[in-house]
Amino acid sequence: MVTRYISRLVLSPGLPLALCMTCNAYAEDLPCPPSIAVNESLNQPAPEGWRVEHGISDHFLAGVTFFDGDPKDRMSIAPTHDEQTGRENTSTWDLGSGSTRVWLACRYLDTGIMFSRPLPKTFTTCRVVTGPGSIVRSVSCI
């Protein structure tokens, strides 16, 4: 029997992971936080006569990216297929079986902060479903 490894990112709380209960699979959540709080600061003094106001603001998930190797090398992978169905778009990445590790990265609106993690080498395909406004609904990898 062949065991497939499936990973599903679910951004909606309460959506059951039991979507895979009928398949021979090991499911692992890889959730991107839906938002992050960022405390910004200046690297220079304020201009003469101005006062700097600091605040913490929420930055929402803007998208996910896959990298061929460590994200610090900036080798992002383009999707191999895009399909529009109604108001949803499904992008598919064929990861192949290259020698470098593929990483998943979560990007956030109006910030340079990105969370990333390596994917298991057994994954060969990842799909990202986005809704209106390019809001990420799910990420799944097999």
N, C-alpha and C positions, 0 to 999 in steps of 0.2 A: 504494500500500500504506500502511495506517495503522500507525504504530508506537505501541505502548502502553508506558508506563513503569510498571514494577512495582518496588516496594520491599518487601523482606521482612526482618523482624527475626527472627533465629533465635537463641534462647538456648541451644540444645543444641549443643555443639561437635561437629563431624563430620557434622552433617546437611547433605547436599549442597545447594548452591544450584542444582544442575542440575534442580530441580523445574520450572524454567521453560524447559528446553532445547527443548521442543517448541512454545513460543509465540514469536511475534515480539515480543520484549521486551528492554528494557535493564534489568538487575537491579542494584540498589545496596543493600548492607547498611546498615541503620540500627540497629545493636545498642545496646540499653541494657545497661550492665554489670549482671551478675546480682547483684552486691553492691558496696558501697563501704565503705571504712574511714573512720570519723569519730573525731576527737579532740575531745571536748567540754571546755568550761571554764566556770567561773562568771563572771558579770559583777559579783560582789560578794564580800566576804570571807565566810569560813565563820562560822557562829554560834559564839559563845563556847564553848570546850571541845571543838569539833569540828575534825577534820582532813579536808581534801578529798583524795580519791584520784582520780587521773586515769588513764584508760585509753583505749586505742583499741579500738573495737568495730566489728564488721561489721554492716551494715544491708542487708538483702536487698531486692531489687526488689519493691515492693508493688503496682505497677500503672502503667499509662500513661494519659495524658490528652491530649486534643487541645484546642488553644486557637484561638479566632478572633482572630488578631492576637497581638502579643507577650504572653507569659505574665505579665509584670509587671502587665498590665491585668486579669488574673483573669477573662477571658471564656471559660470552658471550654465545650466543646460536648458536649451529651448525645448518646448513640447514638440513631440513628433506628430501630434494630431489634436485638432480642436473641433468640437462638435457643439453647435447651438441647438438646444431643444427647448422651445417655448422661451421662458425667461431665464433659463439656466444655461451655463456654458460648462462643458466638460473638456478639460485639457488632459492629455495623456502623454506621459514620458516613458519611453522605452529605455530602460537603464542599461540593458545589455549585461554582459558579464566581464566588464573591464577589470583591470588590475587595481584601479584606484577606487577608494571608498566613496560612495555617493552620500551627500549630506542633505538634510532637510533644514531649511531656514525659514523662520517666521519674521516677517517685516512689519513695521508699525508706522502708521500715518504720521507725517510731519516730524520724524525723528530718525536719527541714524542708527538707533538701537535695533539689533537683530538677535534673536535666539536661534541657535543651530545645534544639531546633533547628528552624528553619523547614523546611517541606516544599516541594518544587517545586510551583509553581502548577498544573502539569498534572495533579496528583492530584485525583481527584473522589470516591473512595471508599476508606475504610480499614476493615480488619477486625482485631479483637483476639480471639484464642482464649485462653481461660483454662481451667485444669484444676481439680481438687479443691483447696480452700483458696484459690481465686482466684489461683493461681500463673500468671503470664503465660507462655504457651507460644510464641506467635508474634504478630507484627504485620505485616500486609501492606497496601500501598496501591497503587491503580491510578489 
